[in-house]
Amino acid sequence: MHDYSAERAVLAGIYSYGSKGYDEIADLLSFDSFHLDSNQTIFRCLEHILKDGDSTKADYASIMSAASSLGVEPFLKQRSEQEHLRGIMNMPINVENLRKLAAKVRKL
């Protein structure tokens, strides 16, 4: 059982709120908490950008740079993956809901 909407919302929250969003869920989730390969890959990229605290916010260029560093850039360059990433980047989410949604992803 999986909740793809919750997965997308968590990624959108991390993208929107940067380090604050990542710190909110870091103790609950890892890349393998996500069911979809796309979501696992995007999480790995966001984590790569935000985990060390060098950056406080991700953007498209930093996500693609992280994808290159992690060796997953060809995957993220696929048209369907680009559309999926854009959808996540444009999804509104309230930071107060982020931890609850992350707990749901972890549980499922």
Rosetta constraint file for C-alpha pairs under 8 A:
AtomPair CA 1 CA 108 HARMONIC 5.91 0.50
AtomPair CA 2 CA 35 HARMONIC 6.89 0.50
AtomPair CA 2 CA 105 HARMONIC 7.35 0.50
AtomPair CA 2 CA 108 HARMONIC 5.54 0.50
AtomPair CA 3 CA 7 HARMONIC 6.43 0.50
AtomPair CA 3 CA 104 HARMONIC 7.96 0.50
AtomPair CA 3 CA 105 HARMONIC 6.73 0.50
AtomPair CA 3 CA 108 HARMONIC 7.27 0.50
AtomPair CA 4 CA 8 HARMONIC 6.21 0.50
AtomPair CA 4 CA 35 HARMONIC 7.85 0.50
AtomPair CA 4 CA 36 HARMONIC 7.85 0.50
AtomPair CA 5 CA 9 HARMONIC 6.06 0.50
AtomPair CA 6 CA 10 HARMONIC 6.11 0.50
AtomPair CA 6 CA 101 HARMONIC 5.64 0.50
AtomPair CA 6 CA 102 HARMONIC 7.35 0.50
AtomPair CA 6 CA 104 HARMONIC 7.24 0.50
AtomPair CA 6 CA 105 HARMONIC 6.37 0.50
AtomPair CA 7 CA 11 HARMONIC 6.40 0.50
AtomPair CA 7 CA 34 HARMONIC 6.57 0.50
AtomPair CA 7 CA 39 HARMONIC 7.08 0.50
AtomPair CA 7 CA 101 HARMONIC 7.74 0.50
AtomPair CA 7 CA 102 HARMONIC 7.60 0.50
AtomPair CA 7 CA 105 HARMONIC 6.23 0.50
AtomPair CA 8 CA 12 HARMONIC 6.04 0.50
AtomPair CA 8 CA 39 HARMONIC 7.22 0.50
AtomPair CA 8 CA 88 HARMONIC 6.15 0.50
AtomPair CA 9 CA 13 HARMONIC 6.05 0.50
AtomPair CA 9 CA 88 HARMONIC 7.41 0.50
AtomPair CA 9 CA 91 HARMONIC 7.25 0.50
AtomPair CA 9 CA 93 HARMONIC 6.62 0.50
AtomPair CA 9 CA 98 HARMONIC 7.57 0.50
AtomPair CA 9 CA 101 HARMONIC 7.38 0.50
AtomPair CA 10 CA 14 HARMONIC 6.27 0.50
AtomPair CA 10 CA 98 HARMONIC 5.96 0.50
AtomPair CA 10 CA 101 HARMONIC 6.40 0.50
AtomPair CA 10 CA 102 HARMONIC 6.07 0.50
AtomPair CA 11 CA 15 HARMONIC 6.10 0.50
AtomPair CA 11 CA 39 HARMONIC 7.55 0.50
AtomPair CA 11 CA 42 HARMONIC 7.53 0.50
AtomPair CA 11 CA 43 HARMONIC 6.62 0.50
AtomPair CA 11 CA 88 HARMONIC 6.68 0.50
AtomPair CA 12 CA 16 HARMONIC 5.90 0.50
AtomPair CA 12 CA 88 HARMONIC 5.03 0.50
AtomPair CA 12 CA 89 HARMONIC 5.91 0.50
AtomPair CA 12 CA 90 HARMONIC 7.59 0.50
AtomPair CA 12 CA 91 HARMONIC 5.90 0.50
AtomPair CA 12 CA 92 HARMONIC 7.13 0.50
AtomPair CA 12 CA 93 HARMONIC 6.82 0.50
AtomPair CA 13 CA 17 HARMONIC 5.81 0.50
AtomPair CA 13 CA 18 HARMONIC 7.79 0.50
AtomPair CA 13 CA 21 HARMONIC 5.89 0.50
AtomPair CA 13 CA 92 HARMONIC 7.87 0.50
AtomPair CA 13 CA 93 HARMONIC 5.91 0.50
AtomPair CA 13 CA 94 HARMONIC 7.44 0.50
AtomPair CA 13 CA 95 HARMONIC 6.50 0.50
AtomPair CA 13 CA 98 HARMONIC 6.25 0.50
AtomPair CA 14 CA 18 HARMONIC 5.30 0.50
AtomPair CA 14 CA 19 HARMONIC 7.33 0.50
AtomPair CA 14 CA 20 HARMONIC 7.71 0.50
AtomPair CA 14 CA 21 HARMONIC 4.51 0.50
AtomPair CA 14 CA 22 HARMONIC 5.21 0.50
AtomPair CA 14 CA 46 HARMONIC 7.39 0.50
AtomPair CA 15 CA 21 HARMONIC 7.54 0.50
AtomPair CA 15 CA 46 HARMONIC 7.22 0.50
AtomPair CA 15 CA 57 HARMONIC 7.11 0.50
AtomPair CA 15 CA 58 HARMONIC 6.01 0.50
AtomPair CA 15 CA 59 HARMONIC 7.62 0.50
AtomPair CA 15 CA 88 HARMONIC 7.96 0.50
AtomPair CA 15 CA 89 HARMONIC 6.55 0.50
AtomPair CA 16 CA 21 HARMONIC 7.48 0.50
AtomPair CA 16 CA 57 HARMONIC 7.69 0.50
AtomPair CA 16 CA 89 HARMONIC 7.36 0.50
AtomPair CA 16 CA 93 HARMONIC 7.94 0.50
AtomPair CA 17 CA 21 HARMONIC 4.76 0.50
AtomPair CA 17 CA 22 HARMONIC 7.67 0.50
AtomPair CA 17 CA 57 HARMONIC 6.96 0.50
AtomPair CA 17 CA 95 HARMONIC 7.33 0.50
AtomPair CA 18 CA 22 HARMONIC 6.22 0.50
AtomPair CA 18 CA 50 HARMONIC 6.87 0.50
AtomPair CA 18 CA 56 HARMONIC 5.38 0.50
AtomPair CA 18 CA 57 HARMONIC 4.14 0.50
AtomPair CA 18 CA 58 HARMONIC 6.13 0.50
AtomPair CA 19 CA 23 HARMONIC 5.86 0.50
AtomPair CA 19 CA 50 HARMONIC 5.55 0.50
AtomPair CA 19 CA 51 HARMONIC 7.55 0.50
AtomPair CA 19 CA 53 HARMONIC 7.06 0.50
AtomPair CA 19 CA 55 HARMONIC 7.40 0.50
AtomPair CA 19 CA 56 HARMONIC 4.88 0.50
AtomPair CA 19 CA 57 HARMONIC 6.28 0.50
AtomPair CA 20 CA 24 HARMONIC 6.21 0.50
AtomPair CA 20 CA 56 HARMONIC 7.74 0.50
AtomPair CA 21 CA 25 HARMONIC 6.80 0.50
AtomPair CA 21 CA 95 HARMONIC 7.08 0.50
AtomPair CA 21 CA 98 HARMONIC 7.38 0.50
AtomPair CA 22 CA 26 HARMONIC 5.68 0.50
AtomPair CA 22 CA 47 HARMONIC 7.40 0.50
AtomPair CA 22 CA 50 HARMONIC 6.99 0.50
AtomPair CA 22 CA 51 HARMONIC 7.60 0.50
AtomPair CA 23 CA 27 HARMONIC 7.76 0.50
AtomPair CA 24 CA 98 HARMONIC 7.38 0.50
AtomPair CA 24 CA 99 HARMONIC 6.21 0.50
AtomPair CA 25 CA 29 HARMONIC 6.30 0.50
AtomPair CA 25 CA 98 HARMONIC 7.42 0.50
AtomPair CA 25 CA 99 HARMONIC 5.78 0.50
AtomPair CA 25 CA 102 HARMONIC 6.29 0.50
AtomPair CA 26 CA 30 HARMONIC 7.34 0.50
AtomPair CA 28 CA 102 HARMONIC 6.77 0.50
AtomPair CA 28 CA 103 HARMONIC 6.65 0.50
AtomPair CA 28 CA 106 HARMONIC 6.76 0.50
AtomPair CA 29 CA 33 HARMONIC 5.75 0.50
AtomPair CA 29 CA 102 HARMONIC 6.94 0.50
AtomPair CA 29 CA 106 HARMONIC 6.35 0.50
AtomPair CA 30 CA 34 HARMONIC 7.77 0.50
AtomPair CA 30 CA 43 HARMONIC 7.92 0.50
AtomPair CA 31 CA 39 HARMONIC 7.96 0.50
AtomPair CA 31 CA 40 HARMONIC 4.87 0.50
AtomPair CA 31 CA 41 HARMONIC 7.38 0.50
AtomPair CA 31 CA 43 HARMONIC 5.82 0.50
AtomPair CA 31 CA 44 HARMONIC 5.90 0.50
AtomPair CA 32 CA 40 HARMONIC 6.37 0.50
AtomPair CA 33 CA 40 HARMONIC 7.76 0.50
AtomPair CA 33 CA 105 HARMONIC 6.79 0.50
AtomPair CA 33 CA 106 HARMONIC 5.82 0.50
AtomPair CA 34 CA 39 HARMONIC 6.10 0.50
AtomPair CA 34 CA 40 HARMONIC 5.49 0.50
AtomPair CA 34 CA 105 HARMONIC 7.06 0.50
AtomPair CA 35 CA 39 HARMONIC 7.27 0.50
AtomPair CA 35 CA 40 HARMONIC 7.20 0.50
AtomPair CA 36 CA 40 HARMONIC 6.29 0.50
AtomPair CA 37 CA 41 HARMONIC 6.11 0.50
AtomPair CA 38 CA 42 HARMONIC 6.22 0.50
AtomPair CA 38 CA 76 HARMONIC 7.93 0.50
AtomPair CA 38 CA 81 HARMONIC 6.78 0.50
AtomPair CA 38 CA 84 HARMONIC 7.82 0.50
AtomPair CA 39 CA 43 HARMONIC 5.99 0.50
AtomPair CA 40 CA 44 HARMONIC 6.17 0.50
AtomPair CA 41 CA 45 HARMONIC 6.32 0.50
AtomPair CA 41 CA 72 HARMONIC 7.38 0.50
AtomPair CA 41 CA 76 HARMONIC 7.98 0.50
AtomPair CA 42 CA 46 HARMONIC 6.18 0.50
AtomPair CA 42 CA 63 HARMONIC 7.81 0.50
AtomPair CA 42 CA 85 HARMONIC 7.60 0.50
AtomPair CA 43 CA 47 HARMONIC 5.93 0.50
AtomPair CA 44 CA 48 HARMONIC 6.02 0.50
AtomPair CA 45 CA 49 HARMONIC 6.34 0.50
AtomPair CA 45 CA 63 HARMONIC 5.75 0.50
AtomPair CA 45 CA 64 HARMONIC 7.92 0.50
AtomPair CA 45 CA 66 HARMONIC 5.26 0.50
AtomPair CA 45 CA 67 HARMONIC 5.80 0.50
AtomPair CA 45 CA 70 HARMONIC 7.58 0.50
AtomPair CA 46 CA 50 HARMONIC 6.06 0.50
AtomPair CA 46 CA 58 HARMONIC 6.90 0.50
AtomPair CA 46 CA 63 HARMONIC 6.58 0.50
AtomPair CA 46 CA 66 HARMONIC 7.78 0.50
AtomPair CA 47 CA 51 HARMONIC 5.18 0.50
AtomPair CA 48 CA 52 HARMONIC 7.60 0.50
AtomPair CA 48 CA 66 HARMONIC 6.40 0.50
AtomPair CA 49 CA 53 HARMONIC 7.95 0.50
AtomPair CA 49 CA 54 HARMONIC 7.54 0.50
AtomPair CA 49 CA 55 HARMONIC 6.30 0.50
AtomPair CA 49 CA 58 HARMONIC 6.75 0.50
AtomPair CA 49 CA 62 HARMONIC 7.14 0.50
AtomPair CA 49 CA 63 HARMONIC 7.41 0.50
AtomPair CA 49 CA 66 HARMONIC 6.66 0.50
AtomPair CA 50 CA 54 HARMONIC 6.83 0.50
AtomPair CA 50 CA 55 HARMONIC 5.61 0.50
AtomPair CA 50 CA 56 HARMONIC 6.32 0.50
AtomPair CA 50 CA 57 HARMONIC 7.13 0.50
AtomPair CA 50 CA 58 HARMONIC 7.47 0.50
AtomPair CA 58 CA 62 HARMONIC 5.95 0.50
AtomPair CA 58 CA 63 HARMONIC 6.61 0.50
AtomPair CA 59 CA 63 HARMONIC 6.16 0.50
AtomPair CA 60 CA 64 HARMONIC 6.25 0.50
AtomPair CA 61 CA 65 HARMONIC 6.09 0.50
AtomPair CA 62 CA 66 HARMONIC 6.02 0.50
AtomPair CA 63 CA 67 HARMONIC 6.12 0.50
AtomPair CA 64 CA 68 HARMONIC 6.22 0.50
AtomPair CA 64 CA 73 HARMONIC 6.51 0.50
AtomPair CA 64 CA 76 HARMONIC 7.67 0.50
AtomPair CA 65 CA 69 HARMONIC 6.30 0.50
AtomPair CA 66 CA 70 HARMONIC 6.09 0.50
AtomPair CA 67 CA 71 HARMONIC 5.98 0.50
AtomPair CA 67 CA 72 HARMONIC 4.95 0.50
AtomPair CA 67 CA 73 HARMONIC 4.60 0.50
AtomPair CA 67 CA 76 HARMONIC 7.32 0.50
AtomPair CA 68 CA 72 HARMONIC 6.02 0.50
AtomPair CA 68 CA 73 HARMONIC 4.78 0.50
AtomPair CA 72 CA 76 HARMONIC 6.54 0.50
AtomPair CA 73 CA 77 HARMONIC 6.06 0.50
AtomPair CA 74 CA 78 HARMONIC 6.83 0.50
AtomPair CA 75 CA 81 HARMONIC 7.27 0.50
AtomPair CA 76 CA 81 HARMONIC 5.33 0.50
AtomPair CA 76 CA 82 HARMONIC 6.26 0.50
AtomPair CA 77 CA 81 HARMONIC 6.62 0.50
AtomPair CA 77 CA 82 HARMONIC 6.18 0.50
AtomPair CA 78 CA 82 HARMONIC 6.19 0.50
AtomPair CA 79 CA 83 HARMONIC 6.31 0.50
AtomPair CA 80 CA 84 HARMONIC 6.20 0.50
AtomPair CA 81 CA 85 HARMONIC 6.05 0.50
AtomPair CA 82 CA 86 HARMONIC 6.13 0.50
AtomPair CA 83 CA 87 HARMONIC 6.14 0.50
AtomPair CA 84 CA 88 HARMONIC 6.39 0.50
AtomPair CA 85 CA 89 HARMONIC 6.16 0.50
AtomPair CA 86 CA 90 HARMONIC 6.15 0.50
AtomPair CA 87 CA 91 HARMONIC 6.11 0.50
AtomPair CA 93 CA 97 HARMONIC 7.36 0.50
AtomPair CA 93 CA 98 HARMONIC 7.69 0.50
AtomPair CA 94 CA 98 HARMONIC 6.98 0.50
AtomPair CA 97 CA 101 HARMONIC 6.22 0.50
AtomPair CA 98 CA 102 HARMONIC 6.13 0.50
AtomPair CA 99 CA 103 HARMONIC 6.15 0.50
AtomPair CA 100 CA 104 HARMONIC 6.39 0.50
AtomPair CA 101 CA 105 HARMONIC 6.30 0.50
AtomPair CA 102 CA 106 HARMONIC 6.18 0.50
AtomPair CA 103 CA 107 HARMONIC 6.06 0.50
AtomPair CA 104 CA 108 HARMONIC 6.19 0.50
